[in-house]
């Protein structure tokens, strides 16, 4: 991490073994990143006059799509920081690709029909 806009005035290590694709939690109190093994890690962050991070903790173990050659981040964090959206490697049992995908069109119209607003 480095302060902005003076990025040369400080440099702090966040992970103990490296990592990529960081994302801040909505609270700004945690930083989540992908470890070199593909696990999702979390560190607590305290900013202000003194900078401090907690020891990294495992959030989600390896087994999800985190291809380093792929541009962008392959996961997201929920607004409350309690859930993660990730792409599972392989199929349901982790050994084979799923045989099909179901795409629902016009789902909003179906929702309006099932749950009228008036």
N, C-alpha and C positions, 0 to 999 in steps of 0.2 A: 504494500500500500504506500501511496505517496500523497502528501497534501496538495490541494488545488487552490489557487493557481500556481503557487511556487513549488513545483514538483521536485526541485532540487534541494529543498530544505529538510527533507526527512525521508526515510525509507524504513518500513517495518515489515518483518516477515509475519505472515499469517498462518501458513501451513507448515507442518514439520517435514513432510515428504514431497512437497510440490503439489500442484493442482492446476486445473483449467476451468474455464466457463463459470466464473463466479457470478453470483446474483445476491443483491441485498434483500433482506426481508423487508416487508413494508414498514416495520417499526424502526428500521435502521440500526437495530441492536444486534443483528446477526448477519453473518456472511456465509453463504452456502456455496460449495464448489465441488467439482469432480476430482477425486484423487487419481493418481497414476494407475491404480488397479481398476478404476471404473466405479468405485464406491462413491456415494454422496456423503460429504462431510459438512459439519457445521462448526463455526466458531462464534462465540459471543464477542461483541466489540463495544468498548467504552471509548468515546471520543471526548474532546474538550482539551483543556490544558495538558493533560497527560493521556497518551494513547496506550491502550491495553487490549489484548485479545486473550480469550480463554484457550485452553488446550483443545485441539480439534476432537470432535466426537463423531462417531458413525451415525448417519441418519438412515441410509438405505445401502444394503450390501451390494456387491457386484451383481451383474446379470441383466442390466438394463442398457439400452442403446446409448452409448457415449462416444461414438466413433470420432477420434480426434481429427480425421481428415474431412469431416463434415462441417460446413460453415454454420455458425450459430450455435445456440444452446439447445440441447435436446430434452430439457426438463423445465418445469416452472414450479413456483411455490405459491400456495394459496395465500390470500390476504391475511389470514390469521396465523400463518406460519406453521400450521399443524399438518398440512397435507401437501403432497407433491404429485404433479402430473409428469409421468415418465413413459417412455416407449419400452415395452418389454421385449427382450431378445427372444426369438423363436415363438412358438405357439403357447397354448395354455399350459402345457406341461414343461415348457422350456426346451423341447427337443425338436419340434417341427413347426414350420410356418402354418398359420391358420388356413383352412381350406377356402374361406371366403370372407368377405366383409359386407356388412349390411349398411346401406346408406339410406337415411330417412329424409325424404323430400317433403317440403311444406309442413314440417313439424310444428311450426308456430301456429298455423291455421288449425291444426288438430288440437293444440293446446287451448286455443281460444274457444273451440267448440266444447271441449271437455270442462273447462273452467271459465264460465262466462264472468265478465267483470261487472255486470249489472243485475 
